[in-house]
Amino acid sequence: MYGEIKKFRRDLGVGVIRAEDGRAYRFEGTDIRNRFEDLEGQEVHFQLGELKARDIIVLAGSPWSAFGSIGI
């Protein structure tokens, strides 16, 4: 699923993604698979877990910056 990070509290390590279906999903910073400094406003791809977004990939920059840090 695709969406946009609307809020991220770095001090708490939690945030909210507004998905393409219009719903808001919470997430934890540890669920972001690639690192990006300023997360708010970034487009992302993610999977839905039981109660939150998981396996989040920030879709910014080159493909190497988006996928290069993901362990295989």
Secondary structure as UniProt FT lines:
FT   STRAND          2..9
FT   TURN            10..13
FT   STRAND          14..19
FT   TURN            20..21
FT   STRAND          24..28
FT   HELIX           29..31
FT   TURN            40..41
FT   STRAND          43..48
FT   STRAND          53..58
FT   HELIX           63..67
FT   TURN            68..69
//
